[in-house]
Amino acid sequence: MEELKKAIRDVPDFPKPGIVFKDITPLLADGKLYAKTVNALRDRYIGKKIDVVAGIEARGFIFASGLAYALGAGLVIIRKPRKLPYKTFSQTYSLEYGTDTIEIHQDAVKPGQNVLVIDDVLATGGTVSAAAELLKKNFRGNIVEVAFIIELDFLKGREKLQGLPIHSLIHF
Ligand code: AMP
């Protein structure tokens, strides 16, 4: 995990002043490290009967797709508004200023399916709690866990996700 941690680059003041952006592109560009990351998640979920891995746009897709393939599970995509072509369910959530919305196809999860939710970074927890709400409200599936590559502990996003099992590979 230390090796993975070292491959994450801090970019200060991106996308706005005061934010230190955790840039995962150096990790992705190293084949061994990208495989280690996906394999660490595969090893955790291999026996857990995951039916679908749900990735959150956009960087969640990078890990959700590799993991779904490694687990032999399906891949579900949770996207920004107006990107999905078929009928959707949507969930709006608040940001520091204003709101944001995420969407999912209405046939994305079947009753009884075990769903693993993936995003790259757990920051304030707003996005992933909206994703969990979107899934719980509209489908009769079971959220097995929500998993992240990186958790920013000081933002206490975990507190927003009470009642949901959470797993993060790396903590800052
Ligand atoms: P959250 O505040 O947990 O809703 O985070 C929203 C999204 O923004 C997550 O999906 C992350 O991909 C991204 N994000 C938030 N903060 C950072 C950060 N410091 N570095 C990189 N990505 C971030």
Backbone and ligand atoms as CSV (ligand in chain L), in Angstrom:
chain,resi,resn,atom,element,x,y,z
A,1,MET,N,N,0.817,-1.216,0.000
A,1,MET,CA,C,0.000,0.000,0.000
A,1,MET,C,C,0.858,1.277,0.000
A,2,GLU,N,N,2.025,1.202,0.686
A,2,GLU,CA,C,2.941,2.360,0.693
A,2,GLU,C,C,3.395,2.708,-0.724
A,3,GLU,N,N,3.612,1.639,-1.508
A,3,GLU,CA,C,4.038,1.804,-2.893
A,3,GLU,C,C,2.949,2.548,-3.697
A,4,LEU,N,N,1.711,2.172,-3.461
A,4,LEU,CA,C,0.594,2.820,-4.157
A,4,LEU,C,C,0.492,4.273,-3.716
A,5,LYS,N,N,0.649,4.462,-2.414
A,5,LYS,CA,C,0.531,5.809,-1.842
A,5,LYS,C,C,1.553,6.761,-2.462
A,6,LYS,N,N,2.757,6.236,-2.641
A,6,LYS,CA,C,3.845,7.061,-3.197
A,6,LYS,C,C,3.588,7.448,-4.647
A,7,ALA,N,N,2.766,6.649,-5.333
A,7,ALA,CA,C,2.496,6.919,-6.759
A,7,ALA,C,C,1.355,7.916,-6.958
A,8,ILE,N,N,0.770,8.373,-5.863
A,8,ILE,CA,C,-0.307,9.364,-5.995
A,8,ILE,C,C,0.273,10.765,-5.838
A,9,ARG,N,N,-0.007,11.595,-6.826
A,9,ARG,CA,C,0.610,12.927,-6.873
A,9,ARG,C,C,-0.358,13.969,-6.315
A,10,ASP,N,N,0.165,14.828,-5.453
A,10,ASP,CA,C,-0.634,15.958,-4.949
A,10,ASP,C,C,-0.540,17.115,-5.927
A,11,VAL,N,N,-1.669,17.626,-6.345
A,11,VAL,CA,C,-1.670,18.825,-7.194
A,11,VAL,C,C,-2.403,19.932,-6.435
A,12,PRO,N,N,-1.629,20.885,-5.875
A,12,PRO,CA,C,-2.264,21.940,-5.069
A,12,PRO,C,C,-3.096,22.887,-5.923
A,13,ASP,N,N,-4.160,23.393,-5.316
A,13,ASP,CA,C,-5.022,24.401,-5.949
A,13,ASP,C,C,-5.656,23.931,-7.257
A,14,PHE,N,N,-6.009,22.659,-7.314
A,14,PHE,CA,C,-6.762,22.142,-8.457
A,14,PHE,C,C,-7.970,21.374,-7.921
A,15,PRO,N,N,-9.158,21.568,-8.463
A,15,PRO,CA,C,-9.531,22.474,-9.564
A,15,PRO,C,C,-9.761,23.906,-9.121
A,16,LYS,N,N,-9.643,24.157,-7.787
A,16,LYS,CA,C,-9.752,25.558,-7.344
A,16,LYS,C,C,-8.839,25.797,-6.139
A,17,PRO,N,N,-8.558,27.062,-5.823
A,17,PRO,CA,C,-7.634,27.359,-4.731
A,17,PRO,C,C,-8.036,26.661,-3.431
A,18,GLY,N,N,-7.041,26.121,-2.738
A,18,GLY,CA,C,-7.291,25.495,-1.439
A,18,GLY,C,C,-7.504,23.991,-1.517
A,19,ILE,N,N,-7.801,23.449,-2.699
A,19,ILE,CA,C,-7.998,22.000,-2.845
A,19,ILE,C,C,-6.669,21.361,-3.244
A,20,VAL,N,N,-6.292,20.283,-2.525
A,20,VAL,CA,C,-5.122,19.497,-2.944
A,20,VAL,C,C,-5.655,18.269,-3.665
A,21,PHE,N,N,-5.521,18.252,-4.969
A,21,PHE,CA,C,-6.089,17.176,-5.778
A,21,PHE,C,C,-5.197,15.946,-5.741
A,22,LYS,N,N,-5.790,14.790,-5.461
A,22,LYS,CA,C,-5.042,13.523,-5.450
A,22,LYS,C,C,-5.067,12.956,-6.868
A,23,ASP,N,N,-3.956,13.094,-7.555
A,23,ASP,CA,C,-3.855,12.702,-8.963
A,23,ASP,C,C,-3.389,11.252,-9.068
A,24,ILE,N,N,-4.274,10.402,-9.576
A,24,ILE,CA,C,-3.964,8.963,-9.659
A,24,ILE,C,C,-3.309,8.571,-10.982
A,25,THR,N,N,-3.075,9.540,-11.876
A,25,THR,CA,C,-2.559,9.155,-13.206
A,25,THR,C,C,-1.162,8.511,-13.156
A,26,PRO,N,N,-0.259,8.891,-12.219
A,26,PRO,CA,C,1.029,8.170,-12.164
A,26,PRO,C,C,0.841,6.694,-11.782
A,27,LEU,N,N,-0.113,6.419,-10.913
A,27,LEU,CA,C,-0.406,5.033,-10.527
A,27,LEU,C,C,-0.961,4.264,-11.726
A,28,LEU,N,N,-1.864,4.902,-12.463
A,28,LEU,CA,C,-2.481,4.238,-13.622
A,28,LEU,C,C,-1.462,3.943,-14.715
A,29,ALA,N,N,-0.468,4.831,-14.830
A,29,ALA,CA,C,0.515,4.695,-15.905
A,29,ALA,C,C,1.534,3.593,-15.631
A,30,ASP,N,N,1.559,3.088,-14.401
A,30,ASP,CA,C,2.489,2.016,-14.025
A,30,ASP,C,C,1.701,0.697,-13.993
A,31,GLY,N,N,1.955,-0.149,-14.955
A,31,GLY,CA,C,1.184,-1.388,-15.106
A,31,GLY,C,C,1.151,-2.233,-13.846
A,32,LYS,N,N,2.303,-2.323,-13.152
A,32,LYS,CA,C,2.370,-3.161,-11.942
A,32,LYS,C,C,1.492,-2.583,-10.839
A,33,LEU,N,N,1.531,-1.261,-10.710
A,33,LEU,CA,C,0.764,-0.621,-9.629
A,33,LEU,C,C,-0.737,-0.643,-9.903
A,34,TYR,N,N,-1.103,-0.443,-11.161
A,34,TYR,CA,C,-2.526,-0.505,-11.515
A,34,TYR,C,C,-3.055,-1.921,-11.230
A,35,ALA,N,N,-2.272,-2.937,-11.614
A,35,ALA,CA,C,-2.680,-4.320,-11.357
A,35,ALA,C,C,-2.760,-4.591,-9.857
A,36,LYS,N,N,-1.784,-4.072,-9.102
A,36,LYS,CA,C,-1.798,-4.272,-7.638
A,36,LYS,C,C,-3.063,-3.682,-7.017
A,37,THR,N,N,-3.443,-2.524,-7.520
A,37,THR,CA,C,-4.632,-1.849,-6.994
A,37,THR,C,C,-5.886,-2.679,-7.259
A,38,VAL,N,N,-6.058,-3.086,-8.506
A,38,VAL,CA,C,-7.255,-3.875,-8.852
A,38,VAL,C,C,-7.218,-5.233,-8.140
A,39,ASN,N,N,-6.021,-5.837,-8.049
A,39,ASN,CA,C,-5.915,-7.145,-7.395
A,39,ASN,C,C,-6.217,-7.067,-5.901
A,40,ALA,N,N,-5.851,-5.945,-5.264
A,40,ALA,CA,C,-6.144,-5.793,-3.832
A,40,ALA,C,C,-7.664,-5.805,-3.615
A,41,LEU,N,N,-8.381,-5.175,-4.509
A,41,LEU,CA,C,-9.842,-5.175,-4.406
A,41,LEU,C,C,-10.404,-6.551,-4.774
A,42,ARG,N,N,-9.854,-7.152,-5.826
A,42,ARG,CA,C,-10.299,-8.496,-6.226
A,42,ARG,C,C,-10.156,-9.482,-5.056
A,43,ASP,N,N,-9.004,-9.434,-4.368
A,43,ASP,CA,C,-8.756,-10.369,-3.268
A,43,ASP,C,C,-9.760,-10.182,-2.135
A,44,ARG,N,N,-10.212,-8.945,-1.944
A,44,ARG,CA,C,-11.181,-8.692,-0.876
A,44,ARG,C,C,-12.584,-9.209,-1.237
A,45,TYR,N,N,-12.937,-9.112,-2.523
A,45,TYR,CA,C,-14.335,-9.383,-2.897
A,45,TYR,C,C,-14.540,-10.699,-3.644
A,46,ILE,N,N,-13.476,-11.444,-3.879
A,46,ILE,CA,C,-13.569,-12.625,-4.737
A,46,ILE,C,C,-14.616,-13.651,-4.248
A,47,GLY,N,N,-14.726,-13.848,-2.938
A,47,GLY,CA,C,-15.684,-14.861,-2.465
A,47,GLY,C,C,-17.032,-14.280,-2.059
A,48,LYS,N,N,-17.261,-13.022,-2.361
A,48,LYS,CA,C,-18.427,-12.326,-1.790
A,48,LYS,C,C,-19.659,-12.301,-2.703
A,49,LYS,N,N,-19.627,-13.095,-3.763
A,49,LYS,CA,C,-20.789,-13.205,-4.662
A,49,LYS,C,C,-21.275,-11.854,-5.195
A,50,ILE,N,N,-20.330,-11.050,-5.632
A,50,ILE,CA,C,-20.683,-9.749,-6.216
A,50,ILE,C,C,-21.286,-9.991,-7.607
A,51,ASP,N,N,-22.496,-9.499,-7.823
A,51,ASP,CA,C,-23.123,-9.642,-9.145
A,51,ASP,C,C,-22.738,-8.486,-10.064
A,52,VAL,N,N,-22.766,-7.272,-9.511
A,52,VAL,CA,C,-22.382,-6.119,-10.331
A,52,VAL,C,C,-21.507,-5.151,-9.537
A,53,VAL,N,N,-20.548,-4.565,-10.244
A,53,VAL,CA,C,-19.718,-3.516,-9.670
A,53,VAL,C,C,-20.234,-2.204,-10.266
A,54,ALA,N,N,-20.616,-1.266,-9.400
A,54,ALA,CA,C,-21.151,0.018,-9.868
A,54,ALA,C,C,-20.082,1.088,-9.722
A,55,GLY,N,N,-19.626,1.629,-10.839
A,55,GLY,CA,C,-18.599,2.665,-10.832
A,55,GLY,C,C,-19.231,4.037,-10.972
A,56,ILE,N,N,-18.661,5.003,-10.268
A,56,ILE,CA,C,-19.163,6.376,-10.329
A,56,ILE,C,C,-18.294,7.186,-11.293
A,57,GLU,N,N,-18.951,7.920,-12.198
A,57,GLU,CA,C,-18.237,8.737,-13.193
A,57,GLU,C,C,-17.344,9.757,-12.516
A,58,ALA,N,N,-16.183,9.986,-13.004
A,58,ALA,CA,C,-15.570,9.322,-14.141
A,58,ALA,C,C,-14.453,8.379,-13.670
A,59,ARG,N,N,-13.717,8.774,-12.622
A,59,ARG,CA,C,-12.553,7.958,-12.260
A,59,ARG,C,C,-12.936,6.644,-11.594
A,60,GLY,N,N,-14.161,6.562,-11.081
A,60,GLY,CA,C,-14.629,5.282,-10.539
A,60,GLY,C,C,-14.669,4.209,-11.622
A,61,PHE,N,N,-14.952,4.620,-12.861
A,61,PHE,CA,C,-15.041,3.654,-13.974
A,61,PHE,C,C,-13.716,2.922,-14.194
A,62,ILE,N,N,-12.618,3.627,-13.957
A,62,ILE,CA,C,-11.286,3.088,-14.261
A,62,ILE,C,C,-11.006,1.838,-13.427
A,63,PHE,N,N,-11.471,1.872,-12.171
A,63,PHE,CA,C,-11.228,0.741,-11.271
A,63,PHE,C,C,-12.398,-0.240,-11.299
A,64,ALA,N,N,-13.610,0.282,-11.433
A,64,ALA,CA,C,-14.789,-0.600,-11.449
A,64,ALA,C,C,-14.727,-1.557,-12.632
A,65,SER,N,N,-14.259,-1.085,-13.779
A,65,SER,CA,C,-14.263,-1.962,-14.954
A,65,SER,C,C,-13.223,-3.071,-14.810
A,66,GLY,N,N,-12.014,-2.728,-14.363
A,66,GLY,CA,C,-10.990,-3.756,-14.156
A,66,GLY,C,C,-11.425,-4.768,-13.111
A,67,LEU,N,N,-12.058,-4.261,-12.054
A,67,LEU,CA,C,-12.489,-5.139,-10.960
A,67,LEU,C,C,-13.639,-6.044,-11.396
A,68,ALA,N,N,-14.598,-5.501,-12.123
A,68,ALA,CA,C,-15.725,-6.320,-12.612
A,68,ALA,C,C,-15.185,-7.462,-13.468
A,69,TYR,N,N,-14.235,-7.147,-14.321
A,69,TYR,CA,C,-13.631,-8.177,-15.177
A,69,TYR,C,C,-12.940,-9.243,-14.314
A,70,ALA,N,N,-12.169,-8.788,-13.328
A,70,ALA,CA,C,-11.420,-9.724,-12.481
A,70,ALA,C,C,-12.348,-10.614,-11.650
A,71,LEU,N,N,-13.533,-10.097,-11.304
A,71,LEU,CA,C,-14.471,-10.864,-10.471
A,71,LEU,C,C,-15.456,-11.666,-11.319
A,72,GLY,N,N,-15.452,-11.423,-12.609
A,72,GLY,CA,C,-16.472,-12.053,-13.467
A,72,GLY,C,C,-17.850,-11.485,-13.164
A,73,ALA,N,N,-17.888,-10.234,-12.696
A,73,ALA,CA,C,-19.158,-9.572,-12.354
A,73,ALA,C,C,-19.557,-8.621,-13.482
A,74,GLY,N,N,-20.793,-8.158,-13.425
A,74,GLY,CA,C,-21.243,-7.155,-14.388
A,74,GLY,C,C,-20.744,-5.776,-13.989
A,75,LEU,N,N,-20.820,-4.851,-14.918
A,75,LEU,CA,C,-20.404,-3.466,-14.657
A,75,LEU,C,C,-21.603,-2.547,-14.843
A,76,VAL,N,N,-21.863,-1.728,-13.827
A,76,VAL,CA,C,-22.962,-0.755,-13.880
A,76,VAL,C,C,-22.338,0.625,-13.802
A,77,ILE,N,N,-22.848,1.557,-14.600
A,77,ILE,CA,C,-22.252,2.889,-14.562
A,77,ILE,C,C,-23.238,3.925,-14.025
A,78,ILE,N,N,-22.745,4.705,-13.077
A,78,ILE,CA,C,-23.508,5.806,-12.472
A,78,ILE,C,C,-22.913,7.081,-13.059
A,79,ARG,N,N,-23.763,7.836,-13.794
A,79,ARG,CA,C,-23.201,8.908,-14.618
A,79,ARG,C,C,-23.757,10.282,-14.292
A,80,LYS,N,N,-23.083,11.273,-14.810
A,80,LYS,CA,C,-23.561,12.654,-14.715
A,80,LYS,C,C,-24.812,12.790,-15.585
A,81,PRO,N,N,-25.607,13.817,-15.369
A,81,PRO,CA,C,-26.878,13.938,-16.090
A,81,PRO,C,C,-26.731,13.971,-17.614
A,82,ARG,N,N,-27.740,13.400,-18.266
A,82,ARG,CA,C,-27.896,13.449,-19.730
A,82,ARG,C,C,-26.806,12.700,-20.497
A,83,LYS,N,N,-26.158,11.755,-19.850
A,83,LYS,CA,C,-25.141,10.955,-20.532
A,83,LYS,C,C,-25.706,9.584,-20.897
A,84,LEU,N,N,-26.629,9.090,-20.088
A,84,LEU,CA,C,-27.143,7.736,-20.313
A,84,LEU,C,C,-28.288,7.774,-21.324
A,85,PRO,N,N,-28.286,6.859,-22.292
A,85,PRO,CA,C,-29.254,6.945,-23.389
A,85,PRO,C,C,-30.655,6.421,-23.072
A,86,TYR,N,N,-30.757,5.477,-22.135
A,86,TYR,CA,C,-32.045,4.812,-21.869
A,86,TYR,C,C,-32.753,5.529,-20.709
A,87,LYS,N,N,-33.897,4.968,-20.243
A,87,LYS,CA,C,-34.637,5.570,-19.117
A,87,LYS,C,C,-33.775,5.539,-17.851
A,88,THR,N,N,-33.809,6.608,-17.090
A,88,THR,CA,C,-32.925,6.701,-15.919
A,88,THR,C,C,-33.688,7.004,-14.629
A,89,PHE,N,N,-33.065,6.675,-13.520
A,89,PHE,CA,C,-33.422,7.200,-12.198
A,89,PHE,C,C,-32.346,8.224,-11.865
A,90,SER,N,N,-32.713,9.265,-11.117
A,90,SER,CA,C,-31.675,10.235,-10.773
A,90,SER,C,C,-31.740,10.631,-9.306
A,91,GLN,N,N,-30.637,11.163,-8.842
A,91,GLN,CA,C,-30.515,11.583,-7.441
A,91,GLN,C,C,-29.753,12.898,-7.410
A,92,THR,N,N,-30.372,13.905,-6.790
A,92,THR,CA,C,-29.720,15.208,-6.679
A,92,THR,C,C,-29.179,15.354,-5.254
A,93,TYR,N,N,-28.005,15.918,-5.130
A,93,TYR,CA,C,-27.401,16.088,-3.801
A,93,TYR,C,C,-26.743,17.451,-3.710
A,94,SER,N,N,-26.528,17.928,-2.481
A,94,SER,CA,C,-25.988,19.283,-2.360
A,94,SER,C,C,-24.473,19.305,-2.306
A,95,LEU,N,N,-23.939,20.344,-2.888
A,95,LEU,CA,C,-22.496,20.618,-2.871
A,95,LEU,C,C,-22.302,21.846,-1.992
A,96,GLU,N,N,-21.068,22.273,-1.870
A,96,GLU,CA,C,-20.778,23.472,-1.084
A,96,GLU,C,C,-21.619,24.657,-1.611
A,97,TYR,N,N,-21.620,24.814,-2.930
A,97,TYR,CA,C,-22.480,25.820,-3.568
A,97,TYR,C,C,-23.319,25.101,-4.601
A,98,GLY,N,N,-24.628,25.085,-4.411
A,98,GLY,CA,C,-25.516,24.491,-5.405
A,98,GLY,C,C,-25.702,22.999,-5.251
A,99,THR,N,N,-26.085,22.354,-6.354
A,99,THR,CA,C,-26.399,20.924,-6.307
A,99,THR,C,C,-25.777,20.207,-7.497
A,100,ASP,N,N,-25.763,18.884,-7.393
A,100,ASP,CA,C,-25.301,18.051,-8.487
A,100,ASP,C,C,-26.249,16.863,-8.600
A,101,THR,N,N,-26.218,16.199,-9.735
A,101,THR,CA,C,-27.123,15.063,-9.950
A,101,THR,C,C,-26.351,13.906,-10.559
A,102,ILE,N,N,-26.727,12.686,-10.163
A,102,ILE,CA,C,-26.174,11.484,-10.802
A,102,ILE,C,C,-27.335,10.631,-11.292
A,103,GLU,N,N,-27.079,9.810,-12.300
A,103,GLU,CA,C,-28.136,9.004,-12.902
A,103,GLU,C,C,-27.686,7.560,-13.115
A,104,ILE,N,N,-28.697,6.700,-13.217
A,104,ILE,CA,C,-28.436,5.273,-13.478
A,104,ILE,C,C,-29.562,4.753,-14.367
A,105,HIS,N,N,-29.284,3.801,-15.195
A,105,HIS,CA,C,-30.340,3.203,-16.022
A,105,HIS,C,C,-31.330,2.435,-15.134
A,106,GLN,N,N,-32.592,2.490,-15.550
A,106,GLN,CA,C,-33.652,1.888,-14.730
A,106,GLN,C,C,-33.569,0.361,-14.653
A,107,ASP,N,N,-32.833,-0.249,-15.577
A,107,ASP,CA,C,-32.708,-1.717,-15.533
A,107,ASP,C,C,-31.299,-2.155,-15.098
A,108,ALA,N,N,-30.585,-1.257,-14.409
A,108,ALA,CA,C,-29.172,-1.531,-14.100
A,108,ALA,C,C,-28.968,-2.657,-13.078
A,109,VAL,N,N,-29.875,-2.750,-12.112
A,109,VAL,CA,C,-29.704,-3.748,-11.040
A,109,VAL,C,C,-30.982,-4.589,-10.936
A,110,LYS,N,N,-30.807,-5.894,-10.870
A,110,LYS,CA,C,-31.963,-6.793,-10.761
A,110,LYS,C,C,-32.223,-7.131,-9.294
A,111,PRO,N,N,-33.504,-7.445,-8.956
A,111,PRO,CA,C,-33.818,-7.753,-7.552
A,111,PRO,C,C,-32.901,-8.834,-7.000
A,112,GLY,N,N,-32.393,-8.602,-5.811
A,112,GLY,CA,C,-31.561,-9.599,-5.137
A,112,GLY,C,C,-30.087,-9.559,-5.505
A,113,GLN,N,N,-29.723,-8.732,-6.474
A,113,GLN,CA,C,-28.309,-8.701,-6.853
A,113,GLN,C,C,-27.435,-8.043,-5.777
A,114,ASN,N,N,-26.223,-8.551,-5.659
A,114,ASN,CA,C,-25.236,-7.971,-4.751
A,114,ASN,C,C,-24.413,-6.941,-5.502
A,115,VAL,N,N,-24.416,-5.717,-4.985
A,115,VAL,CA,C,-23.774,-4.599,-5.672
A,115,VAL,C,C,-22.584,-4.105,-4.859
A,116,LEU,N,N,-21.462,-3.901,-5.535
A,116,LEU,CA,C,-20.294,-3.273,-4.916
A,116,LEU,C,C,-20.114,-1.921,-5.596
A,117,VAL,N,N,-20.077,-0.854,-4.800
A,117,VAL,CA,C,-19.961,0.501,-5.363
A,117,VAL,C,C,-18.502,0.951,-5.286
A,118,ILE,N,N,-17.989,1.529,-6.372
A,118,ILE,CA,C,-16.576,1.942,-6.427
A,118,ILE,C,C,-16.416,3.387,-6.869
A,119,ASP,N,N,-15.589,4.125,-6.138
A,119,ASP,CA,C,-15.128,5.423,-6.641
A,119,ASP,C,C,-13.642,5.556,-6.307
A,120,ASP,N,N,-12.977,6.525,-6.906
A,120,ASP,CA,C,-11.538,6.633,-6.659
A,120,ASP,C,C,-11.245,7.267,-5.304
A,121,VAL,N,N,-11.958,8.351,-4.984
A,121,VAL,CA,C,-11.646,9.104,-3.758
A,121,VAL,C,C,-12.893,9.300,-2.894
A,122,LEU,N,N,-12.775,9.006,-1.595
A,122,LEU,CA,C,-13.808,9.413,-0.635
A,122,LEU,C,C,-13.341,10.727,-0.018
A,123,ALA,N,N,-14.029,11.814,-0.392
A,123,ALA,CA,C,-13.683,13.130,0.153
A,123,ALA,C,C,-14.754,13.490,1.195
A,124,THR,N,N,-15.717,14.336,0.845
A,124,THR,CA,C,-16.763,14.687,1.825
A,124,THR,C,C,-17.829,13.600,1.935
A,125,GLY,N,N,-17.871,12.702,0.970
A,125,GLY,CA,C,-18.840,11.604,1.011
A,125,GLY,C,C,-20.167,11.928,0.320
A,126,GLY,N,N,-20.305,13.155,-0.173
A,126,GLY,CA,C,-21.567,13.566,-0.803
A,126,GLY,C,C,-21.928,12.717,-2.021
A,127,THR,N,N,-20.948,12.489,-2.880
A,127,THR,CA,C,-21.217,11.751,-4.116
A,127,THR,C,C,-21.608,10.314,-3.825
A,128,VAL,N,N,-20.840,9.661,-2.978
A,128,VAL,CA,C,-21.126,8.240,-2.771
A,128,VAL,C,C,-22.394,8.049,-1.938
A,129,SER,N,N,-22.718,8.982,-1.055
A,129,SER,CA,C,-23.979,8.795,-0.324
A,129,SER,C,C,-25.161,8.998,-1.264
A,130,ALA,N,N,-25.015,9.884,-2.264
A,130,ALA,CA,C,-26.078,10.031,-3.271
A,130,ALA,C,C,-26.187,8.755,-4.109
A,131,ALA,N,N,-25.040,8.161,-4.437
A,131,ALA,CA,C,-25.055,6.917,-5.226
A,131,ALA,C,C,-25.739,5.799,-4.435
A,132,ALA,N,N,-25.445,5.711,-3.148
A,132,ALA,CA,C,-26.068,4.684,-2.310
A,132,ALA,C,C,-27.575,4.915,-2.216
A,133,GLU,N,N,-27.973,6.163,-2.087
A,133,GLU,CA,C,-29.387,6.523,-2.008
A,133,GLU,C,C,-30.093,6.163,-3.317
A,134,LEU,N,N,-29.439,6.469,-4.422
A,134,LEU,CA,C,-29.969,6.157,-5.762
A,134,LEU,C,C,-30.243,4.655,-5.889
A,135,LEU,N,N,-29.315,3.854,-5.403
A,135,LEU,CA,C,-29.460,2.403,-5.496
A,135,LEU,C,C,-30.530,1.889,-4.533
A,136,LYS,N,N,-30.520,2.407,-3.305
A,136,LYS,CA,C,-31.454,1.901,-2.281
A,136,LYS,C,C,-32.897,2.259,-2.611
A,137,LYS,N,N,-33.075,3.480,-3.133
A,137,LYS,CA,C,-34.425,3.994,-3.405
A,137,LYS,C,C,-35.091,3.276,-4.577
A,138,ASN,N,N,-34.298,2.893,-5.558
A,138,ASN,CA,C,-34.886,2.440,-6.822
A,138,ASN,C,C,-34.761,0.950,-7.115
A,139,PHE,N,N,-33.925,0.246,-6.364
A,139,PHE,CA,C,-33.691,-1.159,-6.679
A,139,PHE,C,C,-33.795,-1.999,-5.412
A,140,ARG,N,N,-34.125,-3.290,-5.622
A,140,ARG,CA,C,-34.151,-4.190,-4.473
A,140,ARG,C,C,-32.887,-5.052,-4.454
A,141,GLY,N,N,-31.747,-4.393,-4.683
A,141,GLY,CA,C,-30.462,-5.080,-4.602
A,141,GLY,C,C,-29.877,-4.882,-3.216
A,142,ASN,N,N,-28.681,-5.401,-3.033
A,142,ASN,CA,C,-28.028,-5.340,-1.727
A,142,ASN,C,C,-26.646,-4.707,-1.909
A,143,ILE,N,N,-26.415,-3.568,-1.250
A,143,ILE,CA,C,-25.082,-2.948,-1.347
A,143,ILE,C,C,-24.154,-3.690,-0.393
A,144,VAL,N,N,-23.212,-4.429,-0.951
A,144,VAL,CA,C,-22.299,-5.236,-0.133
A,144,VAL,C,C,-21.305,-4.316,0.571
A,145,GLU,N,N,-20.777,-3.334,-0.168
A,145,GLU,CA,C,-19.792,-2.403,0.396
A,145,GLU,C,C,-19.597,-1.253,-0.587
A,146,VAL,N,N,-19.067,-0.149,-0.098
A,146,VAL,CA,C,-18.605,0.905,-1.005
A,146,VAL,C,C,-17.084,0.976,-0.821
A,147,ALA,N,N,-16.363,0.955,-1.941
A,147,ALA,CA,C,-14.904,0.880,-1.840
A,147,ALA,C,C,-14.241,2.017,-2.611
A,148,PHE,N,N,-13.111,2.444,-2.067
A,148,PHE,CA,C,-12.359,3.565,-2.637
A,148,PHE,C,C,-10.891,3.194,-2.724
A,149,ILE,N,N,-10.201,3.831,-3.644
A,149,ILE,CA,C,-8.756,3.677,-3.678
A,149,ILE,C,C,-8.178,4.566,-2.565
A,150,ILE,N,N,-8.698,5.787,-2.455
A,150,ILE,CA,C,-8.162,6.776,-1.515
A,150,ILE,C,C,-9.263,7.316,-0.616
A,151,GLU,N,N,-8.963,7.419,0.687
A,151,GLU,CA,C,-9.891,8.098,1.605
A,151,GLU,C,C,-9.159,9.264,2.250
A,152,LEU,N,N,-9.780,10.441,2.185
A,152,LEU,CA,C,-9.206,11.636,2.822
A,152,LEU,C,C,-9.814,11.727,4.224
A,153,ASP,N,N,-9.119,11.125,5.187
A,153,ASP,CA,C,-9.679,10.952,6.531
A,153,ASP,C,C,-10.121,12.265,7.165
A,154,PHE,N,N,-9.348,13.337,6.914
A,154,PHE,CA,C,-9.619,14.612,7.580
A,154,PHE,C,C,-10.937,15.243,7.134
A,155,LEU,N,N,-11.516,14.777,6.032
A,155,LEU,CA,C,-12.806,15.332,5.584
A,155,LEU,C,C,-14.004,14.595,6.199
A,156,LYS,N,N,-13.716,13.491,6.898
A,156,LYS,CA,C,-14.744,12.750,7.635
A,156,LYS,C,C,-15.952,12.325,6.784
A,157,GLY,N,N,-15.676,11.992,5.525
A,157,GLY,CA,C,-16.746,11.543,4.631
A,157,GLY,C,C,-17.450,10.302,5.159
A,158,ARG,N,N,-16.705,9.479,5.872
A,158,ARG,CA,C,-17.227,8.244,6.452
A,158,ARG,C,C,-18.456,8.501,7.328
A,159,GLU,N,N,-18.446,9.638,8.012
A,159,GLU,CA,C,-19.559,9.951,8.925
A,159,GLU,C,C,-20.869,10.135,8.170
A,160,LYS,N,N,-20.759,10.546,6.901
A,160,LYS,CA,C,-21.962,10.740,6.079
A,160,LYS,C,C,-22.523,9.405,5.585
A,161,LEU,N,N,-21.749,8.367,5.731
A,161,LEU,CA,C,-22.119,7.073,5.154
A,161,LEU,C,C,-22.473,6.053,6.225
A,162,GLN,N,N,-23.044,6.545,7.314
A,162,GLN,CA,C,-23.310,5.629,8.410
A,162,GLN,C,C,-24.287,4.538,7.984
A,163,GLY,N,N,-24.002,3.322,8.404
A,163,GLY,CA,C,-24.853,2.198,8.034
A,163,GLY,C,C,-24.366,1.498,6.770
A,164,LEU,N,N,-23.395,2.101,6.088
A,164,LEU,CA,C,-22.850,1.472,4.873
A,164,LEU,C,C,-21.458,0.939,5.172
A,165,PRO,N,N,-21.176,-0.303,4.833
A,165,PRO,CA,C,-19.805,-0.790,4.994
A,165,PRO,C,C,-18.884,-0.069,4.000
A,166,ILE,N,N,-17.742,0.401,4.490
A,166,ILE,CA,C,-16.809,1.180,3.662
A,166,ILE,C,C,-15.439,0.539,3.716
A,167,HIS,N,N,-14.765,0.533,2.564
A,167,HIS,CA,C,-13.382,0.041,2.544
A,167,HIS,C,C,-12.542,0.960,1.666
A,168,SER,N,N,-11.398,1.388,2.174
A,168,SER,CA,C,-10.483,2.208,1.377
A,168,SER,C,C,-9.094,1.586,1.418
A,169,LEU,N,N,-8.424,1.563,0.260
A,169,LEU,CA,C,-7.088,0.953,0.210
A,169,LEU,C,C,-6.044,1.845,0.859
A,170,ILE,N,N,-6.160,3.165,0.626
A,170,ILE,CA,C,-5.127,4.103,1.074
A,170,ILE,C,C,-5.778,5.244,1.855
A,171,HIS,N,N,-5.142,5.637,2.934
A,171,HIS,CA,C,-5.657,6.770,3.723
A,171,HIS,C,C,-4.659,7.922,3.738
A,172,PHE,N,N,-5.170,9.124,3.599
A,172,PHE,CA,C,-4.333,10.327,3.779
A,172,PHE,C,C,-4.925,11.147,4.909
L,1,AMP,P1,P,-17.011,13.864,-2.369
L,1,AMP,O1,O,-16.647,15.147,-1.725
L,1,AMP,O2,O,-16.706,12.666,-1.508
L,1,AMP,O3,O,-18.454,13.860,-2.859
L,1,AMP,O4,O,-16.077,13.744,-3.646
L,1,AMP,C1,C,-16.589,13.978,-4.904
L,1,AMP,C2,C,-15.746,13.417,-6.030
L,1,AMP,O5,O,-14.725,14.334,-6.266
L,1,AMP,C3,C,-15.145,12.062,-5.789
L,1,AMP,O6,O,-15.735,11.176,-6.703
L,1,AMP,C4,C,-13.680,12.228,-6.097
L,1,AMP,O7,O,-13.372,11.550,-7.288
L,1,AMP,C5,C,-13.487,13.708,-6.342
L,1,AMP,N1,N,-12.607,14.340,-5.369
L,1,AMP,C6,C,-12.970,15.068,-4.286
L,1,AMP,N2,N,-11.916,15.568,-3.659
L,1,AMP,C7,C,-10.829,15.153,-4.347
L,1,AMP,C8,C,-9.416,15.334,-4.203
L,1,AMP,N3,N,-8.883,16.045,-3.197
L,1,AMP,N4,N,-8.608,14.730,-5.102
L,1,AMP,C9,C,-9.114,14.016,-6.127
L,1,AMP,N5,N,-10.422,13.823,-6.319
L,1,AMP,C10,C,-11.269,14.375,-5.443
